[in-house]
Amino acid sequence: MKEEKTPLKLTNIPREIPFTVPEEYFEQFALNIDKQIAPKRSVRSLQPWMYAAAIFVGVVAIGVMSYIWYTNHQESTSLMAEDYYDSLISADISEDLLVEYILNE
């Protein structure tokens, strides 16, 4: 038997919706999408030895910088004093006044 090919007519198709949507699907849709695409946060706590190492490095760095500043400051102060004394000597000031000045400092 041969099937007849009849043209498809919209009037022959029933007017019912064959699909259903779960209750409150669209109300919860945005929340569900946000939960699915939200970045996963992983909290990693640092080990106690990492804190100790960071503090140690900070203290050493501050110490080195302080030492460098102190030595530079001492050198510049002594150079200024030597220059001042040299200028006093070359200014034809008597030796007694120069000794008195140095002792009173």
For each residue, the residues with C-beta under 8 A, 3 or more apart:
1:
2:
3:
4:
5:
6:
7:
8: 12 13
9: 12 13
10: 13
11:
12: 8 9
13: 8 9 10
14:
15:
16:
17: 20
18:
19:
20: 17
21: 25 26
22: 25
23:
24: 27 28
25: 21 22 28 29
26: 21 29
27: 24
28: 24 25 31 32
29: 25 26 32 33
30: 33 34
31: 28 34 35
32: 28 29 35 36
33: 29 30 36 37
34: 30 31 37 38
35: 31 32 38
36: 32 33
37: 33 34
38: 34 35
39:
40:
41:
42:
43:
44:
45:
46: 50 51
47: 50 51
48: 51 52
49: 52 53
50: 46 47 53 54
51: 46 47 48 54 55
52: 48 49 55 56
53: 49 50 56 57
54: 50 51 57 58
55: 51 52 58 59
56: 52 53 59 60
57: 53 54 60 61
58: 54 55 61 62
59: 55 56 62 63
60: 56 57 63 64
61: 57 58 64 65
62: 58 59 65 66
63: 59 60 66 67
64: 60 61 67 68
65: 61 62 68 69
66: 62 63 69 70
67: 63 64 70 71
68: 64 65 71 72
69: 65 66 72 73
70: 66 67 73 74
71: 67 68 74 75
72: 68 69 75 76
73: 69 70 76 77
74: 70 71 77 78
75: 71 72 78 79
76: 72 73 79 80
77: 73 74 80 81
78: 74 75 81 82
79: 75 76 82 83
80: 76 77 83 84
81: 77 78 84 85
82: 78 79 85 86
83: 79 80 86 87
84: 80 81 87 88
85: 81 82 88 89 102
86: 82 83 89 90
87: 83 84 90 91
88: 84 85 91 93 98 101
89: 85 86 93 98
90: 86 87
91: 87 88
92:
93: 88 89 97 98
94: 97 98
95: 98 99
96: 99 100
97: 93 94 100 101
98: 88 89 93 94 95 101 102
99: 95 96 102 103
100: 96 97 103 104
101: 88 97 98 104 105
102: 85 98 99 105
103: 99 100
104: 100 101
105: 101 102
